[in-house]
C-alpha cells in the first residue's frame, strides 16, 4: 500500500517549468559568483552553493537529464546523488558570465569549466560545488599572442616562408 502511494505521488511530480528552471539557473550563477574569492595564500577559494527544497526533477534537469526524475542514471555516494556537469550548461550562460572581476585592477576569478552537482533526497537539498581560476586582463591577449607565434613558427618549420620582422608571409 505504502509503495503504491509512493509510486503514484512520484509519477504525479513533473519536471520544473522552463521559467522556474531559468530562474534557478540565474540564482545559482549569482550565488556562485558571490562566493568566488581568494584564500589567505592568494589562490582561488573553492565554493559551494546549497539550495533547500528542490525536487529530483530539478536536479535531473540541471544535470541535463530532464527525463530521469527517478535519478536512475545518476551515481549515488552515501546520501548524495552526484553529477559532473559543464558550468556553461548548468548556468545556461556565456563564458564571459562566469567571470567575477575584483576591485584590484585587472584581477578576476572565473568559475572552472566543470562543476559538481549534488542532490540529497532525504532533505531535498541541491548543492553546486566548484573552484575558480585567477585571470588578469592580459591573460586572453597573451594566450592569443602565443598561439599566433606557435602557428607562425610551425608554418616556417613546415617549409612555408614567413617574414618574422614584418609578421606576415613572404
C-alpha positions as CSV (number, residue, x, y, z in Angstrom):
1,X,0.0,0.0,0.0
2,X,2.7,2.5,1.0
3,X,4.9,1.6,-2.0
4,X,1.9,2.1,-4.3
5,X,1.1,5.5,-2.8
6,X,4.7,6.5,-3.1
7,X,4.8,5.5,-6.8
8,X,1.6,7.4,-7.5
9,X,3.0,10.5,-5.8
10,X,6.3,10.2,-7.7
11,X,4.6,9.9,-11.1
12,X,2.5,13.0,-10.2
13,X,5.6,15.1,-10.0
14,X,6.6,16.8,-13.1
15,X,9.8,18.4,-14.2
16,X,10.1,22.1,-13.4
17,X,8.7,24.6,-15.9
18,X,11.3,26.3,-18.1
19,X,10.8,29.8,-16.5
20,X,11.3,28.3,-13.0
21,X,14.4,26.4,-14.2
22,X,15.8,29.5,-15.9
23,X,15.3,31.5,-12.6
24,X,17.0,28.7,-10.6
25,X,20.0,28.7,-13.1
26,X,20.3,32.5,-12.8
27,X,20.2,32.4,-9.0
28,X,22.8,29.6,-8.8
29,X,25.1,31.7,-11.0
30,X,24.7,34.8,-8.9
31,X,25.3,32.9,-5.7
32,X,28.3,31.1,-7.1
33,X,29.9,34.4,-8.3
34,X,29.3,35.9,-4.8
35,X,31.3,33.0,-3.3
36,X,34.3,33.4,-5.6
37,X,37.2,34.8,-3.7
38,X,40.8,34.4,-2.6
39,X,42.4,32.2,0.0
40,X,44.8,33.8,2.5
41,X,47.6,32.3,0.5
42,X,46.4,34.2,-2.6
43,X,44.9,31.3,-4.5
44,X,41.3,31.0,-5.5
45,X,38.8,29.6,-3.0
46,X,36.7,26.6,-3.6
47,X,33.0,27.5,-3.4
48,X,29.7,25.8,-2.6
49,X,26.1,26.8,-3.0
50,X,23.2,24.9,-1.3
51,X,19.6,25.3,-2.2
52,X,17.0,23.6,0.0
53,X,13.6,22.5,-1.1
54,X,14.4,21.3,-4.6
55,X,12.9,18.2,-6.1
56,X,14.7,15.4,-8.0
57,X,13.2,16.7,-11.3
58,X,15.0,20.0,-10.9
59,X,18.3,18.2,-10.2
60,X,17.9,16.0,-13.3
61,X,17.0,18.9,-15.5
62,X,20.0,20.9,-14.3
63,X,22.3,17.9,-14.9
64,X,21.0,17.7,-18.5
65,X,18.8,14.6,-18.0
66,X,15.4,16.1,-17.7
67,X,13.6,12.7,-18.3
68,X,15.2,11.0,-15.3
69,X,13.0,12.1,-12.4
70,X,13.8,8.8,-10.5
71,X,17.6,9.5,-10.7
72,X,18.3,6.0,-12.1
73,X,21.2,7.2,-14.3
74,X,23.0,9.1,-11.6
75,X,25.8,7.9,-9.3
76,X,24.9,7.7,-5.6
77,X,27.6,8.1,-3.0
78,X,26.2,7.8,0.5
79,X,23.2,10.1,0.9
80,X,24.0,12.2,-2.3
81,X,23.5,11.8,-6.0
82,X,26.4,13.2,-8.0
83,X,26.8,14.6,-11.5
84,X,29.8,16.3,-13.0
85,X,28.4,18.9,-15.4
86,X,29.7,21.8,-17.6
87,X,29.4,25.2,-15.9
88,X,28.1,26.7,-19.1
89,X,25.4,24.1,-19.4
90,X,24.4,24.3,-15.7
91,X,24.2,28.1,-15.6
92,X,22.9,28.5,-19.1
93,X,25.2,31.4,-19.8
94,X,28.1,32.6,-21.9
95,X,31.8,32.1,-20.9
96,X,32.2,35.8,-20.0
97,X,29.3,35.5,-17.5
98,X,31.4,33.0,-15.4
99,X,33.9,35.7,-14.5
100,X,34.0,38.0,-11.5
101,X,36.3,40.9,-11.6
102,X,37.5,42.4,-8.3
103,X,38.4,46.0,-7.4
104,X,42.0,45.1,-7.7
105,X,42.9,46.4,-11.1
106,X,42.8,43.7,-13.7
107,X,42.3,40.7,-11.4
108,X,39.4,38.3,-11.5
109,X,38.3,34.8,-11.0
110,X,36.5,32.6,-13.4
111,X,34.4,29.6,-12.5
112,X,36.1,26.4,-13.7
113,X,34.5,24.7,-16.8
114,X,33.4,21.6,-14.8
115,X,31.3,21.8,-11.5
116,X,29.8,19.1,-9.3
117,X,26.1,19.0,-8.8
118,X,24.8,17.1,-5.8
119,X,21.3,16.2,-4.6
120,X,20.3,14.8,-1.2
121,X,16.8,13.4,-1.5
122,X,16.2,13.0,2.3
123,X,16.1,16.7,2.8
124,X,15.7,17.8,-0.8
125,X,18.9,19.8,-0.9
126,X,20.6,20.7,-4.1
127,X,24.3,21.7,-3.9
128,X,26.7,23.0,-6.5
129,X,30.4,22.8,-5.8
130,X,33.3,24.2,-7.8
131,X,36.6,26.1,-8.0
132,X,37.9,29.1,-9.8
133,X,40.8,30.2,-11.8
134,X,42.6,33.5,-11.5
135,X,42.6,35.7,-14.5
136,X,44.2,39.0,-15.4
137,X,43.3,41.5,-18.1
138,X,46.2,40.4,-20.2
139,X,45.7,36.7,-20.0
140,X,43.5,36.3,-23.1
141,X,45.7,38.6,-25.2
142,X,48.8,36.8,-24.1
143,X,47.3,33.4,-25.0
144,X,46.3,34.7,-28.4
145,X,49.8,36.1,-29.0
146,X,51.4,32.8,-28.0
147,X,49.1,30.8,-30.3
148,X,49.9,33.1,-33.2
149,X,53.6,32.7,-32.5
150,X,53.3,28.9,-32.5
151,X,51.3,29.0,-35.7
152,X,53.8,31.2,-37.4
153,X,56.8,29.1,-36.2
154,X,55.1,25.9,-37.4
155,X,54.5,27.4,-40.8
156,X,58.1,28.4,-41.0
157,X,59.3,25.0,-40.0
158,X,57.0,23.2,-42.4
159,X,58.5,24.9,-45.4
160,X,56.3,28.0,-45.7
161,X,58.1,31.3,-45.9
162,X,57.4,33.8,-43.1
163,X,58.8,37.2,-42.6
164,X,59.1,37.4,-38.8
165,X,60.1,41.1,-38.8
166,X,57.0,42.1,-40.8
167,X,54.8,39.5,-39.1
168,X,53.4,38.1,-42.4
169,X,54.1,35.6,-45.1
170,X,56.7,36.4,-47.8
